[in-house]
Amino acid sequence: MSSLFPTYKRKQIQLQKGSGVYVYDQNNNRYLDFTSGIAATSVGHCHPEVIAALKKQSEKIWHTSNLFQIELQETLAENLVKPTNLDHAFFCNSGAEANEAAIKLAKKFTGKNKIITFNDSFHGRTFGSMSATGQQKIKAGYGPLVSEFVHLPWNDSEQLKNTADFETAAIMMEVIQGEGGIRIADVLFYEEVQRICKEYDILLIIDEVQTGIGRTGRRYAYEHFGLDPDIVTLAKGLGNGYPIGAMLGKSKLAEAFGPGSHGTTFGGNPLACAVSQTVLDIVFNDSFLSDVEAKGKWLKEKLIEALNKHSLVKDIRGEGLLIGIECENAARLIQDLEDNGLLTVPAGESVIRLLPPLTVTDQELEKALEIVIHTFKNIYEFNIKDE
């Protein structure tokens, strides 16, 4: 019997090593990794520049605590906020922690408690972030949660207009729902969210834990929709698999987060910051981001061309290298894709999520596409849409 709590439904394979987009299991079987540690290894496994940065910093100092000045934090914060209307950063260890910080900051700054979030959202598994999450299965069995979170239907402007008021502290959302099924709202919905925030002096919190740091072909996914958030949360791709999270916020919020208001022992330690700065050096480059956007567009178009003829494929959607295939038999297909050498991850019950490293090559995308087409053909061969 394992000494671990059974909190995960684990696959039988053990990934022992990786390089770029490829990983190898305990039997030396090779897979194309289109999970990226659930959008974390954004520049691929064992990227030489990331390894060099981690090694160099590890030979200086690992940890000091936030009782001391950490120059690496200052540099990283500046590089995260300078392409935005945001001004300050708080570093932590994960996306859930970043969202906890955002919830605390919004309540403390506004003096209000009501926060609007959306059905099918996912913001984490701590009590605050779980309370914000719009999925009942995440909350089952835990008793009373943090009060005054209101969950509304995603992409429903009317419900939002009828619910938001001057007692609302914040609207919190993913601009592309990740765990909820790679769901993008209408442009008019995003415009309405922004308008309502201005009308009622509501803070806009955007959870970019999965979509941020280049995943969609922009530095942050909210840039696609012309939004102006007050708070942005980050993690996953920020550290290429090294644990780090961040909350970014506008200057007006700083007064509410003075000494003693929030904290973390390990957040933003020198090792994490050295790794993250190296990731930004690679990703926050206009030509790199344009390449991600172009690769994602090519892959989505090819998937639509190849799979739309299957009657059991409902939709193919996403932005950049965050793509979802909504279909029947998703769980079986994910296993069959694995058997054929391609690792993917579900998003909800019926969506296959493709999350390759942002450094994936055209040849590797073509290989993955071949595996997807072959795997779908085996299951869906006799389910062709009527012309």
N, C-alpha and C positions, 0 to 999 in steps of 0.2 A: 504493500500500500504506500502511496506517495505521502510524504510529509507536508505537501503543499495543500492549502485549502483548494477545493475544487471550483474556484471562481471562474475558470475559463474552460470552454469546450475546445480542447487542444487537438490539433492534427497530430498524427502519429509521426510525421517526419520531423527531424531536428535539423535546422539550418546551421551548418558548422562553419561556413566561410562564404564570403561574397566579394565580388569585384564588379563595379559598375552596376549594370542592370541584372547581372547573373548571381545566383546563389546556388550552393551545393549542400546536399543533405548528408546524413551519416553514412549513406551508401555511395556517396560521390555522384549521385544523380544531379544533373544540372537543370535549373529552372530559370525562365525569364521571370523576374520579380516585378509584377505589376500590382503589388500591394504597397511597396516602399515603406514597410512597417506602419501601415495605415497613414500614408502621406507624410511620413517623417524623413526618410532618407532621400531628401530632395535632390541632392547632387550625386546620388548613387553610393553603393557600398564601398568603403575603404578608399574614398577619394584621396589621392596623394597629397593635395594641398591641405585638406582637413587633418589628415594624419600628421603632417608636418607641424601644423599649428598646435595640435594637441600635445605632441611630443615636446615641442619647444617650450610651451607653457608649463608642462609637467615637470620640467627640469628647473623651473624658477620657483613657483609657489602655487599650491592647489587651492588653498582655502584660507580666508582671513576673517570671515564674517563681515557683515555690513556695518560693524562699528567703526570701520576704517574706510578711507577713500579708496575707490577701486577705479583706476583710470580706464581700464578696459570697458567698464560699464558706461562711463561717460561717452567714450567713442562709439560704442554700440548704440546707445540711446540716440545720439546725434544722427547716426546714419539711418536709424529706423524712422525718425520723425521728420527729417529734412525734406523728403519728397511729399510731405503732407501738410494739412492744416493743424496737426497735432504738435505738442510742445514737449511733453515729458514722458518718461518711461519708468515703470516699476518692474523689476525682474523677479521671477519666481521659478518654479520647477516644472510646471505642466499647464495644460490648457484649463483644467478644472480650477487650479489655483488662480490663474489669470482671470477667469470668470468670477470667482469668489471675490477677488480684489475689485473687479468692476461693479459687482452688486453692492459691496460695502461702500465704495466711493460714491456711487449714485445716490444711495440712501443718505449718506452722511452729508453730501454737498447740498442736496435739495431739501433735506428735512422731511421727505415724503417716503412712503413705503410701497405704494402700488407700482408694480413693474409688469408691463405687457410683454409676453413672449408668444410663441406660436406652436400650434399642434405639429407634431412630428419633428420638432427641433431636438437638438442634442447639445447640451452645454456642459456635461460632466456628471460625476457620480458622488461628489461631496454633497452635504445636505443642501447648501445654497444652490449650487449648480444643478443638482438633481431636481430641486424645487422649480428651477427655471425651465427645465427640460419638458417638452410637450409630448412625452411618451409614457403612458401609464405603466408599461411593463418594466420600466427602469425603477419605478417607485414602489412597486408592489411589496408589501410586507414590512415597510419601514415606519408605519404609523404617521402621526402628524408631521408635516414638513414645514418649511419656512412659509409663513402666511403672506397673503396679498400679492401673489403672482397670479396674473390673469392670462389664460391661454386662449388664443383666438385662432380661427381657421387661417391657414397660410394663403396669401394672395387674395384676401377678401377685404377690399377697401371699406365697404359699408360697415362691416362689423367693427373695424378699427375706428372709423369715424364715430360710431355709436358708443364706443367704450372709453376712448382717450378723453382726459379732462385735466383740469388744473391740479388735481390731486395725484396725477401720474408722475412718478419720478423719472421713469425711463421706458423706452421701447428697446427691447433686446432681441437681436435676430442674427441668423446666418443669412447672408445675401444669397447663398446657394446652400440649401439644406443638404448636408452630407449624409449622416446616418439615416436621415429621413427619406432618402431615395434620390439624391442629386436633383432636387427640385428648385427650379428657377422661377421666380414670379414675373408677372408682366411689368414692363417699364412703368406703367401708370401707377402700379402699386407702390413701387419704390418712391416715386414722386409724391404720392400721397403720404407715405410715412414721413418724408422730410418736411412736407408742408404742415402736417399735424404737430410734429416736434416743435416747429417754430411758433405755431399758433398758441400752443399751450405751455411753452417753455419747458419742454420735455427733453431729457438727455437721450441721444441716440447711441446705443451700444451695439457695435457690430462684432460678432464672434467670427474671427478669421483664423481660428485655430487650425482648421483643415484647409482653408482656401488661400491663406496668406502666404507671403514669401514666394511669389512667382508661380504658384500652382496653376492659376488660370491664365497665365500670360501677361499679367500685370503684377506690380509689386503687391498690391492688395486687391481683392476681388471687388470691393465696393467701387473702385475706380471705373469699372465697366458701366456703372449705373448713375454716375454723377452725384453720389451721396457725399454728405459732409458730416461724418460721425464726430461725436464728442469723446467717445472712448472706443478703442479697438483692442481686442485680445488676440494673442498669438501664442503658438507653441509649435509642435510637430516639426514642420520643415525648417523652423528657425535654427534648430541645432543639428540637423541631419542625423537624428537618432540620439544625440547627446541630450540629456534632460535639461530643458530650459523653457520657460514661458515668459511672456511679457504682457503688460497692460500699458497701452499708450493713451494719453489723454491731453485735452486742451489746457492751456495755462490757467484758466479761471478755476480749474478744479484743484490746483495745487494747495490752496488754502485749507482744504478739507482733509488732506493727507499729510499732515505735519508729523513731527517726531512722536512716536508711540501710537500712532493711529493704525498702523499695519506693519507687518514684518515677516521675515523669513530667515532661517538659518543659512540655507544653502543657495538661495536664489541669487543668480547673477554672479556666481563665484568665478574666479579667473579662468578656470578650465572651460566652463560653459561659454563665457564671453569670447574667449579666443577662438573656439570652434565656430560660434555664431557669426563673428565678424568675418571669418573666412568664407562662410556660406554667403553672406551678403556681398562680399567682394566678387563672388562668382555670379550670383543671381541678379543682383541689382545693377544690371547692365542692359541698356536698351536693346542691343543686338541679341543678347541671350534671351530676353523676354519675348522679343519678336519671334525668335526661333521656337520657343515654347508654344506661342499662340499659333504659329503656322503648323507645327507638328500636330497639335490638338485638333485643329480644323481638318487637316488631312485625314487623321485617324477617324474622326467622327463621320466625315463624308464617306469614307470607304466602308465603315461599319453599316451606315444607312444603306448604301448601295448593295451591300452583300446580304444583309439580314432582313431588310424590310419586306422581302418577299415571303418570309415565314409568318404564318398567321398567328403563331404563339408569341411573336415578338411585338410588344405593345408600343415601345418608344425607345429612342436612343437620344440622349441629351447630355449636356454638360458644357463646360467652358475650359479651354486650354487642355491640360492633361489631367482633368478630373471629368471622367466620362462614365455615365451609367447606361446599362442595357436593361430595360424593363422587359421581363419575359416570364413565361411559365417555366417550371422546372429549373428555377435559378439555382437552387441548392445542388441538384444533381449536375448541372452544367459546371458549376464552380469546381466540383470534385473531378469531373471529366477533363476540364481544362488543366487542372493540376496533374492528372495522370498523363496528359499530353505535353507537359513541360511548361505550363504557364500558370503562375500563381495570381489569383484575383481575390477580392474580398466582397462580401455582400453589403448592400445598403438597404436595410429593411428586409422584408420577406421575399421580394420579387425583383430585386435589382442587383445586377452584377456590376461591381465598381472596378474601373480600370484606373490605377494610380501608378504609372511608371515613374521612375526617377526623371527629373526634368532634363537630365543629361542624356536620355535615351537617344540612340542614333536612328536614322531613317531605316537602316537595315534591320535593326532590332524591332522597330515598329512593324515593318513588313512581315517579319517572322511571327510576331505575336498575332497579327491579323490572319495569317495563314492558319495558325492553330485555332483561333476563334471560329473561322469559317468552317474548318474541318470538323470541329467539335459540335457546332450547331447543326451541321448537315447530318451528322449521325443520329441526332435526336429528332430533328424537325423535318426530316427528309420527306415525310408524307403529309406535311401540313403547310402547303403553299397557298398563299392568298389568291383568290380569284382575280383575274385580270379584268 
